[in-house]
Amino acid sequence: MIDPSVAALQQRLGLAFAQPELLERALTHRSAGALHNERLEFLGDAVLQTAISALLYERFAGIVNGRAPLEPR
């Protein structure tokens, strides 16, 4: 049985997940129970860090190494 809050989230997003139990698991904090996604948290963090780093590198390609983007030149 799918949690009503997960069903409401799917409806609000306009999406229907093929396996809504995986959505529920992905959104569950480890303190809430045994079924959580903590094992993959580090991987998600690394992917996010890589994506943000690539974006910043492209956006500020002309910045001198070590100079913050908002520092006066």
TORMI-763561 format. One line per 10 residues: their letters; for each residue z, x, y of N, C-alpha, C. Coordinates in Angstrom, 2 decimals. Layout:
A) Z:X:Y:Z:X:Y:Z:X:Y ~ ... $
END
This chain:
MIDPSVAALQ) 0.00:0.84:-1.19:0.00:0.00:0.00:0.00:0.88:1.24 ~ -0.95:0.63:2.12:-1.07:1.40:3.34:-0.04:0.93:4.37 ~ 0.54:1.89:5.06:1.52:1.60:6.10:0.83:0.80:7.21 ~ 1.49:-0.23:7.72:0.88:-1.05:8.79:0.52:-0.25:10.04 ~ 1.31:0.78:10.35:0.99:1.59:11.54:-0.28:2.40:11.33 ~ -0.56:2.83:10.10:-1.79:3.55:9.80:-2.98:2.60:9.89 ~ -2.81:1.40:9.40:-3.87:0.38:9.51:-4.16:0.08:10.97 ~ -3.11:-0.03:11.78:-3.29:-0.31:13.21:-4.00:0.85:13.90 ~ -3.66:2.09:13.52:-4.32:3.26:14.10:-5.81:3.26:13.77 ~ -6.14:2.98:12.53:-7.56:2.92:12.14:-8.30:1.87:12.97 $
QRLGLAFAQP) -7.67:0.72:13.14:-8.30:-0.34:13.91:-8.49:0.08:15.37 ~ -7.47:0.70:15.94:-7.55:1.12:17.34:-8.62:2.19:17.53 ~ -8.75:3.09:16.55:-9.76:4.14:16.63:-11.16:3.63:16.31 ~ -11.23:2.46:15.69:-12.51:1.92:15.28:-13.07:2.65:14.07 ~ -12.18:3.17:13.24:-12.58:3.93:12.06:-11.94:3.32:10.82 ~ -12.61:3.51:9.70:-12.04:3.09:8.43:-12.07:4.30:7.50 ~ -10.92:4.90:7.27:-10.84:6.08:6.43:-11.00:5.67:4.97 ~ -11.78:6.45:4.23:-12.00:6.16:2.81:-10.70:6.30:2.03 ~ -9.85:7.22:2.46:-8.55:7.43:1.81:-7.46:7.41:2.89 ~ -7.06:6.24:3.33:-6.08:6.14:4.42:-4.75:6.79:4.09 $
ELLERALTHR) -4.45:6.97:2.81:-3.20:7.64:2.45:-3.21:9.11:2.89 ~ -4.40:9.71:2.99:-4.49:11.09:3.48:-4.25:11.14:4.99 ~ -4.69:10.13:5.71:-4.40:10.03:7.14:-2.90:9.91:7.34 ~ -2.27:9.06:6.56:-0.82:8.88:6.66:-0.10:10.20:6.35 ~ -0.56:10.90:5.34:0.06:12.18:4.97:-0.12:13.22:6.07 ~ -1.30:13.24:6.67:-1.57:14.20:7.74:-0.70:13.96:8.96 ~ -0.30:12.72:9.18:0.50:12.37:10.34:2.00:12.35:10.06 ~ 2.39:12.73:8.84:3.80:12.68:8.45:4.48:14.03:8.65 ~ 5.57:14.02:9.40:6.36:15.22:9.61:7.14:15.55:8.34 ~ 7.37:16.81:8.09:8.02:17.21:6.84:9.42:16.65:6.70 $
SAGALHNERL) 10.08:16.33:7.80:11.43:15.79:7.71:11.44:14.33:7.24 ~ 10.26:13.70:7.22:10.17:12.28:6.85:10.08:12.06:5.35 ~ 9.81:13.09:4.59:9.71:12.90:3.15:9.02:14.05:2.46 ~ 8.84:13.90:1.17:8.27:14.97:0.36:6.76:15.11:0.54 ~ 6.08:14.01:0.87:4.62:14.07:1.04:4.28:14.36:2.50 ~ 3.97:15.61:2.75:3.59:16.02:4.10:2.54:17.12:4.00 ~ 2.05:17.59:5.12:0.94:18.54:5.13:1.35:19.91:5.66 ~ 2.61:20.27:5.54:3.09:21.53:6.10:2.33:22.74:5.55 ~ 1.93:22.68:4.29:1.21:23.82:3.69:-0.03:24.19:4.48 ~ -0.71:23.21:5.04:-1.96:23.47:5.75:-1.78:23.59:7.26 $
EFLGDAVLQT) -0.55:23.47:7.73:-0.32:23.51:9.17:-0.78:24.84:9.77 ~ -0.46:25.95:9.11:-0.85:27.26:9.63:-2.37:27.38:9.73 ~ -3.09:26.79:8.79:-4.55:26.85:8.81:-5.10:26.06:10.00 ~ -4.55:24.88:10.22:-4.98:24.08:11.37:-4.71:24.80:12.68 ~ -3.55:25.44:12.78:-3.22:26.19:13.99:-4.21:27.34:14.21 ~ -4.56:28.02:13.12:-5.49:29.14:13.23:-6.89:28.68:13.64 ~ -7.33:27.56:13.10:-8.64:27.02:13.46:-8.65:26.62:14.94 ~ -7.60:25.97:15.38:-7.51:25.56:16.78:-7.48:26.78:17.69 ~ -6.71:27.78:17.34:-6.64:29.00:18.15:-8.01:29.68:18.23 ~ -8.72:29.73:17.12:-10.05:30.35:17.10:-11.02:29.59:18.00 $
AISALLYERF) -11.00:28.27:17.92:-11.90:27.45:18.74:-11.60:27.62:20.22 ~ -10.34:27.60:20.59:-9.96:27.76:22.00:-10.31:29.16:22.49 ~ -10.05:30.17:21.66:-10.38:31.55:22.05:-11.88:31.71:22.30 ~ -12.69:31.14:21.42:-14.15:31.24:21.59:-14.60:30.55:22.87 ~ -14.04:29.37:23.13:-14.38:28.64:24.36:-14.00:29.44:25.59 ~ -12.80:30.00:25.62:-12.36:30.78:26.78:-13.18:32.05:26.94 ~ -13.53:32.68:25.83:-14.34:33.89:25.89:-15.71:33.59:26.50 ~ -16.32:32.46:26.10:-17.62:32.08:26.65:-17.50:31.68:28.12 ~ -16.49:30.89:28.43:-16.34:30.37:29.79:-16.03:31.47:30.80 ~ -15.28:32.48:30.40:-14.87:33.53:31.31:-15.45:34.89:30.90 $
AGIVNGRAPL) -16.70:34.89:30.50:-17.35:36.11:30.01:-17.41:37.20:31.08 ~ -17.48:36.82:32.35:-17.60:37.81:33.42:-16.29:38.36:33.93 ~ -15.18:37.91:33.40:-13.88:38.35:33.87:-13.57:39.75:33.33 ~ -13.01:40.59:34.19:-12.62:41.94:33.79:-11.50:41.84:32.77 ~ -11.55:42.66:31.73:-10.55:42.66:30.68:-9.14:42.83:31.27 ~ -8.24:41.94:30.91:-6.87:42.02:31.37:-6.59:41.23:32.64 ~ -7.59:40.68:33.26:-7.41:39.91:34.49:-7.40:38.42:34.14 ~ -6.41:37.73:34.64:-6.30:36.29:34.39:-7.41:35.54:35.12 ~ -7.92:34.46:34.57:-9.03:33.72:35.18:-8.73:33.21:36.59 ~ -7.49:32.93:36.91:-7.18:32.37:38.22:-6.71:33.43:39.22 $
EPR) -6.64:34.69:38.81:-6.28:35.77:39.73:-7.41:36.02:40.70 ~ -7.07:36.33:41.94:-8.15:36.70:42.88:-8.81:38.01:42.43 ~ -10.09:38.10:42.68:-10.81:39.32:42.25:-10.74:40.39:43.29 $
END
